[in-house]
Amino acid sequence: MRNLSSMASLLYLGFYVQRGTYNKKVCINVLRCYSRLSSPKPLGPLMQYKKLIEEGKLQHDPNQERIALALENLLGRLEQYEKDMEGYHVNLANWEKKRENERRKILMEEAELKQQGDLWGSVNKHQNKILERWMFRKKPKNVEPGVGKWVSYLNRERKLDSLVGQRPTAPPAPKGLYIYGNVGSGKTMLMDMFYCGTEGIVKLRRRFHFHEAMLKINEHMHRLWKNQVEENSLQSSISNWITSLPFDMKVKEWVAAEERYKQDVQIKNILPAVADKFLVEQHAEQRGASVLCFDEIQTVDVFAIVALSGILGRLLSTGTVLVATSNREPHDLNQDGMHRELFQKFVSKLEKHCEIIAIGSEIDYRRLIAQRSIDQVHYFWPLDGNALRAFETTWEQVTIQLGGKITSHTIRVMFGRTLEVPQSCNGVARLTFEYLCGRPVLDLPFCMNM
């Protein structure tokens, strides 16, 4: 766990960090403010690093500079990749639209045959009934009902491949970076410099900490599962275009069943479906390259291995550029040997799409910062009257520095829940441990939607 920045440092810098006030992240956020003021295009990670050294905010480390240079080179390759991906997404959208139109045509042709009862083409109705009775008499009793739908689905897919062609191929993505090394060596700081530098170059970019990403994956899985349950349980899931078709209700129900089967096939493996939504949740209209910055990759349990393998594997296969940090190199992530075969596939995918690079620094800069700020207050203890008065004084100083207006807010958290924040000031909140962690929370979303 990183040491928290001292309140005195925050007041001196005149700003706050809303998510994790870490010492080495303080400099990065300050730099972001400076770069926006001085230039419309953010500095690259190498220039950011050198600037911080010149300003005396960082101590020069050749290992860190080497990583910054590698990130700078990757950033340069992303500019052309963004242009290539924009053209690819246009072709992909046209292909998907054409394929869906052709799929509906094929489905309608099959529905018309069912409506007319002319499943065998030139066979007349009388012969048709005789053949139909013979076919049902000969039908094996052990044939599963879903087999017919599966065969129909595959046949349509083959027809579509011949009519529309294969899915457009994405341009080759530049290799990302997997940076590993000792704690406090500057991995996150350098990754954040790179993320800052992608602004204005890459449209679709996200930055996640490992635990934040796991919560997000859980949320997406819950949402997909809930939507699937609701769609399967409601008769109104038959879409308007099916309802308006010139067929009788029996044929419409058949069309709707075929559509639901297609959706079930596509969502059967939920992790690829989650991966497709993972980066584009708020950027559905933006087309171009994708960059995912992933801080502190771990494999703490079986779910983490399965989720990382499914989500990152899918993203890397579809052109996302990954810049990740970890304390361990990929082969050492799974020291407990959980899901070994699946884990090895995940490592192979990482090695194929990323340059694995060790930062090499043996210095824990967090400890240096803590030693230099020994006279600054990091926490109040013991919890007596003096500590409470000191806390109130610090709270007053911080809120005055940030504008002085204390407000209450309701913020959205995971799984559709909300959290009441009784006192906050421009992103700095005041909450008790008992309020956050000591109260029972009813899982309302599940209760209300089941």
C-alpha positions as CSV (number, residue, x, y, z in Angstrom):
1,M,0.0,0.0,0.0
2,R,1.4,3.4,-0.9
3,N,1.8,6.1,1.7
4,L,-0.8,8.8,1.5
5,S,0.4,12.3,0.6
6,S,0.5,14.7,3.5
7,M,-2.2,17.3,3.9
8,A,0.5,19.9,4.1
9,S,1.8,18.9,0.7
10,L,-1.6,19.1,-0.8
11,L,-2.2,22.6,0.6
12,Y,1.2,23.7,-0.7
13,L,0.4,22.5,-4.2
14,G,-3.0,24.0,-4.1
15,F,-5.0,21.1,-5.5
16,Y,-6.4,17.7,-4.5
17,V,-6.5,14.3,-6.0
18,Q,-9.9,12.7,-6.1
19,R,-8.9,9.1,-6.6
20,G,-5.9,8.1,-4.5
21,T,-3.7,10.9,-3.2
22,Y,-0.4,9.1,-3.8
23,N,2.9,11.0,-3.5
24,K,4.2,10.1,-7.0
25,K,0.8,10.8,-8.6
26,V,0.8,14.3,-7.1
27,C,3.5,15.4,-9.5
28,I,1.7,13.9,-12.5
29,N,-1.5,15.7,-11.8
30,V,0.3,19.0,-11.4
31,L,2.1,18.4,-14.7
32,R,-1.2,17.8,-16.4
33,C,-2.4,21.2,-15.3
34,Y,0.8,22.9,-16.5
35,S,0.8,21.1,-19.9
36,R,-2.8,22.1,-20.7
37,L,-2.0,25.7,-19.9
38,S,1.2,25.9,-21.9
39,S,0.3,23.8,-25.0
40,P,-2.9,22.3,-26.6
41,K,-1.0,19.0,-27.1
42,P,0.2,17.3,-24.0
43,L,3.9,16.5,-23.6
44,G,5.0,12.9,-24.2
45,P,6.1,10.8,-21.2
46,L,9.8,11.4,-21.8
47,M,9.4,15.2,-22.0
48,Q,7.2,15.1,-18.9
49,Y,9.8,13.2,-17.0
50,K,12.6,15.5,-18.0
51,K,10.5,18.5,-17.1
52,L,9.8,17.2,-13.6
53,I,13.6,16.6,-13.1
54,E,14.4,20.1,-14.3
55,E,11.9,21.5,-11.8
56,G,13.4,19.5,-9.0
57,K,10.2,17.5,-8.4
58,L,11.8,14.2,-9.4
59,Q,15.2,12.7,-8.8
60,H,16.8,11.4,-12.1
61,D,16.8,7.6,-12.4
62,P,18.3,6.1,-15.6
63,N,16.0,3.1,-15.2
64,Q,12.9,5.4,-15.2
65,E,14.2,7.4,-18.1
66,R,14.7,4.2,-20.1
67,I,11.0,3.3,-19.5
68,A,9.9,6.8,-20.4
69,L,11.7,6.5,-23.7
70,A,10.0,3.2,-24.5
71,L,6.6,4.8,-23.7
72,E,7.5,7.8,-25.8
73,N,8.3,5.6,-28.8
74,L,5.0,3.7,-28.4
75,L,3.1,7.1,-28.3
76,G,4.7,8.0,-31.6
77,R,3.5,4.8,-33.2
78,L,-0.1,5.4,-31.9
79,E,-0.7,8.5,-34.1
80,Q,-0.6,6.4,-37.4
81,Y,-2.4,3.5,-35.7
82,E,-5.3,5.8,-34.8
83,K,-5.7,6.8,-38.4
84,D,-5.5,3.2,-39.6
85,M,-8.1,2.2,-37.0
86,E,-10.5,5.0,-38.0
87,G,-10.7,3.5,-41.6
88,Y,-11.0,0.0,-40.2
89,H,-14.0,1.0,-38.1
90,V,-15.8,2.5,-41.0
91,N,-15.3,-0.7,-43.0
92,L,-16.4,-2.8,-40.0
93,A,-19.6,-0.7,-39.5
94,N,-20.5,-1.1,-43.2
95,W,-19.8,-4.8,-43.1
96,E,-21.9,-5.3,-39.9
97,K,-24.8,-3.3,-41.4
98,K,-24.7,-5.3,-44.6
99,R,-24.5,-8.6,-42.8
100,E,-27.4,-7.9,-40.6
101,N,-29.5,-6.8,-43.6
102,E,-28.7,-10.0,-45.4
103,R,-29.3,-12.1,-42.3
104,R,-32.8,-10.7,-42.0
105,K,-33.4,-11.4,-45.6
106,I,-32.4,-15.0,-45.2
107,L,-34.6,-15.3,-42.1
108,M,-37.6,-13.8,-43.9
109,E,-37.2,-16.3,-46.8
110,E,-37.3,-19.1,-44.3
111,A,-40.3,-17.6,-42.6
112,E,-42.1,-17.2,-45.9
113,L,-41.6,-20.9,-46.6
114,K,-43.0,-21.8,-43.2
115,Q,-46.0,-19.5,-43.9
116,Q,-46.7,-21.1,-47.2
117,G,-46.1,-24.6,-46.0
118,D,-43.9,-25.2,-49.0
119,L,-40.8,-26.5,-47.3
120,W,-39.9,-28.8,-50.2
121,G,-40.3,-26.4,-53.1
122,S,-42.2,-28.0,-55.9
123,V,-43.9,-30.7,-53.8
124,N,-47.7,-30.1,-53.7
125,K,-49.6,-29.7,-50.5
126,H,-51.0,-33.2,-50.6
127,Q,-47.5,-34.8,-51.1
128,N,-46.1,-32.3,-48.6
129,K,-48.4,-33.7,-45.8
130,I,-47.5,-37.3,-46.7
131,L,-43.8,-36.4,-46.6
132,E,-44.2,-34.5,-43.4
133,R,-46.0,-37.4,-41.6
134,W,-43.3,-39.8,-42.9
135,M,-40.5,-37.5,-41.6
136,F,-42.1,-37.1,-38.2
137,R,-42.5,-40.9,-38.0
138,K,-38.9,-41.4,-38.8
139,K,-37.6,-38.7,-36.5
140,P,-35.3,-40.2,-33.8
141,K,-36.7,-39.8,-30.4
142,N,-33.3,-38.9,-28.8
143,V,-32.7,-35.8,-31.0
144,E,-32.4,-32.7,-28.8
145,P,-34.7,-29.8,-29.6
146,G,-31.8,-27.3,-29.7
147,V,-29.9,-29.2,-32.4
148,G,-32.2,-28.0,-35.1
149,K,-31.8,-24.3,-34.1
150,W,-28.0,-24.8,-33.9
151,V,-27.9,-26.2,-37.4
152,S,-30.1,-23.5,-38.8
153,Y,-27.9,-20.9,-37.1
154,L,-24.7,-22.3,-38.6
155,N,-26.3,-22.6,-42.1
156,R,-27.2,-18.9,-42.0
157,E,-23.7,-18.0,-40.8
158,R,-22.2,-19.9,-43.8
159,K,-24.6,-18.2,-46.2
160,L,-23.7,-14.8,-44.8
161,D,-20.0,-15.6,-45.2
162,S,-20.5,-16.3,-48.9
163,L,-22.8,-13.3,-49.5
164,V,-21.0,-10.6,-47.4
165,G,-17.5,-12.0,-47.0
166,Q,-15.4,-12.4,-43.9
167,R,-15.2,-9.8,-41.1
168,P,-12.7,-7.0,-42.1
169,T,-9.2,-7.5,-40.6
170,A,-8.0,-4.9,-38.1
171,P,-4.6,-3.3,-38.9
172,P,-1.7,-4.7,-36.9
173,A,-1.5,-3.0,-33.5
174,P,1.8,-1.7,-32.1
175,K,3.1,-3.7,-29.2
176,G,2.1,-2.4,-25.9
177,L,4.3,-2.4,-22.7
178,Y,4.1,-4.6,-19.6
179,I,6.3,-2.9,-17.0
180,Y,7.2,-4.8,-13.9
181,G,9.5,-4.2,-11.0
182,N,9.8,-3.4,-7.3
183,V,7.2,-1.4,-5.4
184,G,7.9,2.4,-5.3
185,S,10.1,2.3,-8.4
186,G,7.9,4.7,-10.5
187,K,5.9,2.3,-12.7
188,T,2.6,3.9,-12.1
189,M,4.0,7.4,-12.4
190,L,5.5,6.6,-15.8
191,M,2.3,4.9,-17.0
192,D,0.3,7.9,-16.0
193,M,2.7,10.1,-18.0
194,F,2.0,8.0,-21.0
195,Y,-1.8,8.1,-20.4
196,C,-1.6,11.9,-20.2
197,G,0.3,12.0,-23.4
198,T,-2.4,10.1,-25.3
199,E,-4.9,12.9,-24.9
200,G,-5.8,14.3,-28.3
201,I,-4.0,11.4,-30.1
202,V,-6.2,8.4,-29.2
203,K,-9.9,8.8,-28.9
204,L,-10.7,5.6,-26.9
205,R,-8.5,5.4,-23.9
206,R,-9.1,4.2,-20.3
207,R,-7.1,3.8,-17.2
208,F,-7.9,1.3,-14.5
209,H,-6.4,0.1,-11.3
210,F,-6.6,-3.7,-11.0
211,H,-9.3,-3.7,-8.2
212,E,-11.3,-1.0,-10.0
213,A,-11.2,-3.1,-13.2
214,M,-12.4,-6.2,-11.4
215,L,-15.4,-4.3,-9.9
216,K,-16.2,-3.0,-13.4
217,I,-16.0,-6.4,-14.9
218,N,-18.4,-7.7,-12.2
219,E,-20.7,-4.9,-12.9
220,H,-20.8,-5.5,-16.6
221,M,-21.4,-9.3,-16.1
222,H,-24.2,-8.5,-13.7
223,R,-25.8,-6.1,-16.2
224,L,-25.6,-8.6,-19.1
225,W,-27.0,-11.4,-17.0
226,K,-29.8,-9.2,-15.7
227,N,-30.7,-8.0,-19.2
228,Q,-30.7,-11.6,-20.5
229,V,-33.0,-12.8,-17.7
230,E,-35.4,-9.9,-18.3
231,E,-35.5,-10.4,-22.1
232,N,-36.1,-14.2,-21.8
233,S,-38.8,-13.7,-19.2
234,L,-40.8,-11.1,-21.1
235,Q,-43.0,-11.9,-24.1
236,S,-42.6,-8.3,-25.2
237,S,-39.0,-9.2,-26.1
238,I,-40.3,-9.8,-29.7
239,S,-39.1,-6.7,-31.5
240,N,-41.2,-4.3,-33.4
241,W,-39.9,-5.5,-36.8
242,I,-41.0,-9.0,-36.0
243,T,-44.4,-7.9,-34.8
244,S,-45.0,-6.0,-38.1
245,L,-44.1,-8.9,-40.4
246,P,-46.9,-10.2,-42.7
247,F,-47.0,-13.6,-41.1
248,D,-49.3,-15.4,-38.7
249,M,-48.5,-15.5,-35.0
250,K,-47.1,-19.0,-35.1
251,V,-44.4,-18.0,-37.7
252,K,-43.7,-14.8,-35.8
253,E,-43.0,-16.8,-32.7
254,W,-40.7,-19.0,-34.7
255,V,-38.8,-15.9,-36.0
256,A,-38.6,-14.6,-32.4
257,A,-37.3,-17.9,-31.1
258,E,-34.6,-17.9,-33.8
259,E,-33.6,-14.4,-32.8
260,R,-33.4,-15.3,-29.1
261,Y,-31.3,-18.4,-30.0
262,K,-28.8,-16.2,-31.9
263,Q,-28.5,-13.9,-28.9
264,D,-28.1,-16.9,-26.5
265,V,-25.3,-18.3,-28.7
266,Q,-23.5,-14.9,-28.7
267,I,-23.8,-14.3,-25.0
268,K,-23.1,-17.9,-24.0
269,N,-19.5,-16.9,-23.4
270,I,-20.1,-13.8,-21.3
271,L,-16.5,-12.6,-21.0
272,P,-16.1,-11.7,-24.7
273,A,-19.4,-9.8,-24.5
274,V,-18.1,-7.9,-21.4
275,A,-14.8,-7.2,-23.2
276,D,-16.7,-5.6,-26.1
277,K,-18.4,-3.2,-23.7
278,F,-15.4,-2.7,-21.4
279,L,-13.8,0.3,-23.1
280,V,-16.7,1.7,-25.1
281,E,-19.3,2.2,-22.4
282,Q,-19.2,5.9,-22.7
283,H,-17.6,6.3,-26.1
284,A,-20.0,4.3,-28.4
285,E,-19.8,6.9,-31.2
286,Q,-16.0,7.3,-31.1
287,R,-14.1,5.2,-33.7
288,G,-10.4,4.7,-33.7
289,A,-7.6,3.0,-31.8
290,S,-8.1,1.8,-28.2
291,V,-5.5,2.1,-25.4
292,L,-6.0,0.5,-22.0
293,C,-3.7,1.5,-19.1
294,F,-3.9,-1.2,-16.4
295,D,-2.2,-0.5,-13.1
296,E,-0.9,-3.3,-10.8
297,I,-2.1,-6.5,-12.6
298,Q,-2.5,-9.3,-10.1
299,T,-4.0,-12.8,-10.1
300,V,-5.3,-12.9,-6.5
301,D,-7.9,-15.6,-7.1
302,V,-9.4,-17.9,-9.8
303,F,-11.9,-15.2,-10.9
304,A,-9.0,-12.8,-11.6
305,I,-7.3,-15.4,-13.8
306,V,-10.5,-16.2,-15.7
307,A,-11.5,-12.6,-16.1
308,L,-8.1,-11.3,-17.1
309,S,-7.7,-14.2,-19.6
310,G,-11.1,-13.6,-21.1
311,I,-11.2,-9.8,-21.1
312,L,-7.6,-8.9,-21.9
313,G,-7.3,-11.8,-24.4
314,R,-10.3,-10.5,-26.3
315,L,-9.2,-6.8,-26.2
316,L,-5.7,-7.7,-27.3
317,S,-7.0,-9.8,-30.2
318,T,-9.2,-7.0,-31.4
319,G,-6.5,-4.3,-31.6
320,T,-6.4,-2.7,-28.1
321,V,-2.9,-1.5,-27.1
322,L,-2.2,-2.4,-23.5
323,V,0.2,-0.6,-21.1
324,A,0.3,-2.4,-17.8
325,T,2.2,-2.3,-14.6
326,S,2.8,-5.1,-12.1
327,N,5.2,-6.0,-9.3
328,R,5.9,-9.4,-11.0
329,E,6.8,-10.5,-14.5
330,P,3.9,-12.4,-16.2
331,H,5.1,-15.9,-15.5
332,D,5.4,-15.1,-11.7
333,L,1.8,-13.7,-11.4
334,N,0.2,-17.1,-10.7
335,Q,2.5,-18.4,-7.9
336,D,-0.3,-20.6,-6.5
337,G,-0.7,-22.5,-9.8
338,M,-4.5,-21.8,-10.2
339,H,-6.0,-22.7,-13.6
340,R,-2.5,-23.3,-14.9
341,E,-3.5,-24.1,-18.5
342,L,-5.7,-21.0,-18.8
343,F,-3.1,-18.9,-17.2
344,Q,-0.4,-20.0,-19.6
345,K,-2.6,-19.0,-22.5
346,F,-3.1,-15.6,-20.9
347,V,0.7,-15.2,-20.5
348,S,1.3,-16.2,-24.1
349,K,-1.2,-13.6,-25.2
350,L,0.6,-10.9,-23.1
351,E,4.0,-11.8,-24.6
352,K,2.6,-11.8,-28.1
353,H,1.0,-8.3,-27.8
354,C,3.3,-6.6,-25.3
355,E,7.0,-5.9,-24.8
356,I,7.8,-7.2,-21.3
357,I,10.2,-4.8,-19.7
358,A,11.7,-4.6,-16.2
359,I,12.1,-1.2,-14.7
360,G,15.2,-2.4,-12.8
361,S,15.3,0.3,-10.1
362,E,16.0,-0.9,-6.6
363,I,14.9,2.4,-4.9
364,D,11.6,2.7,-3.2
365,Y,10.9,6.3,-3.7
366,R,7.8,6.2,-1.4
367,R,10.1,5.6,1.5
368,L,12.4,8.5,0.5
369,I,9.4,10.8,0.3
370,A,8.1,9.6,3.7
371,Q,11.6,10.3,5.2
372,R,11.7,13.8,3.8
373,S,8.3,14.6,5.1
374,I,8.8,13.2,8.6
375,D,7.7,16.5,10.1
376,Q,4.4,16.5,8.2
377,V,1.1,15.0,9.5
378,H,-0.1,11.9,7.7
379,Y,-2.6,10.7,10.3
380,F,-3.9,11.7,13.8
381,W,-3.3,9.4,16.7
382,P,-4.3,8.6,19.4
383,L,-7.9,9.3,18.9
384,D,-8.4,11.8,21.7
385,G,-9.6,15.4,22.0
386,N,-6.3,16.8,20.6
387,A,-6.5,14.6,17.5
388,L,-10.1,15.6,16.9
389,R,-9.3,19.3,17.2
390,A,-6.3,18.9,14.9
391,F,-8.5,17.1,12.4
392,E,-11.2,19.8,12.5
393,T,-8.5,22.5,11.9
394,T,-7.1,20.6,8.9
395,W,-10.5,20.0,7.4
396,E,-11.2,23.8,7.7
397,Q,-7.9,24.7,6.1
398,V,-8.5,22.3,3.2
399,T,-12.0,23.4,2.5
400,I,-11.1,27.1,2.6
401,Q,-8.3,26.4,0.2
402,L,-10.8,24.7,-2.2
403,G,-13.5,27.3,-2.0
404,G,-15.0,26.9,1.4
405,K,-18.5,25.7,0.3
406,I,-19.6,22.5,2.0
407,T,-22.2,20.6,0.1
408,S,-23.9,17.1,0.2
409,H,-24.0,14.8,-2.8
410,T,-25.4,11.5,-3.9
411,I,-23.0,9.6,-6.1
412,R,-23.4,6.4,-8.1
413,V,-21.3,3.4,-7.0
414,M,-21.3,-0.2,-8.2
415,F,-24.2,-2.4,-9.2
416,G,-26.7,0.4,-9.4
417,R,-26.3,1.5,-5.8
418,T,-25.8,5.1,-4.6
419,L,-23.9,6.6,-1.7
420,E,-24.9,9.7,0.2
421,V,-21.9,12.0,0.9
422,P,-23.1,14.3,3.6
423,Q,-20.1,16.7,3.5
424,S,-17.8,17.5,0.6
425,C,-16.0,20.4,-1.0
426,N,-14.9,20.3,-4.6
427,G,-14.2,16.5,-4.5
428,V,-12.8,16.2,-1.0
429,A,-15.2,14.3,1.3
430,R,-15.6,13.8,5.0
431,L,-16.9,10.4,6.0
432,T,-16.6,8.2,9.0
433,F,-15.4,4.6,8.8
434,E,-18.6,3.4,10.5
435,Y,-20.7,5.2,7.9
436,L,-18.8,3.6,5.0
437,C,-18.2,0.1,6.4
438,G,-20.2,-0.5,9.5
439,R,-23.8,-0.4,8.1
440,P,-25.7,-3.3,6.5
441,V,-26.5,-2.6,2.9
442,L,-29.5,-4.2,1.2
443,D,-28.8,-5.5,-2.3
444,L,-31.8,-3.6,-3.8
445,P,-31.0,-4.1,-7.5
446,F,-31.3,-7.8,-7.2
447,C,-34.5,-7.6,-5.1
448,M,-36.2,-5.1,-7.4
449,N,-35.4,-6.8,-10.7
450,M,-35.9,-10.4,-10.0
